[in-house]
Amino acid sequence: MVAAARIVYDGAVLEPGWLRIVDGVIVDGGAQAPPAVVTETVAGTVVPGFVDLHCHGGGGYEFTDPDLGHVRAALDFHAARGNAATMLS
């Protein structure tokens, strides 16, 4: 159970809010008191992962680089900033 001062979930902003996560999947959420023991409290705002639909690289690396380590570094750069998925352009 995750709780935060603000959570964007299911088309709404919950202030405060909670999420129940099972095996890495959000299965429930709400704005009322959490129905179970909170295992993690987030100080900031919890939002869904971002999807970058058009991207050529990141962190100083390009996706066209033949070095797969550089491609991975570019993907890691985006993941560290909230991207759940990055489309390689």
N, C-alpha and C positions, 0 to 999 in steps of 0.2 A: 504494500500500500504506500503510495507516494502522496504527499501533501505539499501544497505551495500556496503562497499568497495570491497567485493568479495563474490559472490554467486555461488555455484555449483548447476546448474539447467539444466535439459534436456540434459545431456551429455556434458555440456560445463562449463567453468569457466568464469563468467561474472565479469569484473572489470572496473568500478563499475557495480552494477546490482540492479534490483528491482523485487519484486514479488507482484502479486495481489492475495490476499487470501480472499475467500468467504466462510463463515461458516466453517472455519478451513481447507479448501481445497485450495491448490495452483491451480489457474485457468489460470494464465498467468505469464510470466516473460520476462525480456529482459535486454540488456546492454545499450541501448540508454537511453535518458532522460525519466523518468517515465511519463506515459500518464495521471496521476492524482496526486492529492495531497498526499505526503508521510505522513503516520500517525505514522510510527516508523522507526528510523534509528538505525542500528546495527553497533557497532564499530568493531566487529570481522568479521569472515568468517561465512556465513550461508551455512550449508551443510544438505543433507537429513538425516533423523533419521537413526541410525544404527540398524541392526538386529543381535542380538547375537544368533547364531545357536546352540551353545553348551555351557551350563553354569550350574554349580551346586549350585550357590548361589552368595552372594555378601555382602559387608559391614559387614563381620563377621558372616553372617547367611547362613544356607543351605536350599535349597528347600525341602529337606526331613524332615525338622523339623516339628513335629506335631502341633506346635504353628503357626496358620495362621498369627498372627501378625509379627512373624519372617520372614515368607515367603514374606509378604507385604513389610517389611523393606528391604529385599534383592532386590525385584523388584524396590522399590523406589530408592535404591542405584544406580541401572543401569539406571533408567529413568533420574536421575539427571545428568548423564554423557553422555546423548545423545542417549540412546537406545529407539527406537520407539517400539520395540518388543523384548522380551526375551523368548527363548525356554527353558522350564524347562527340565533338564536332570536328 
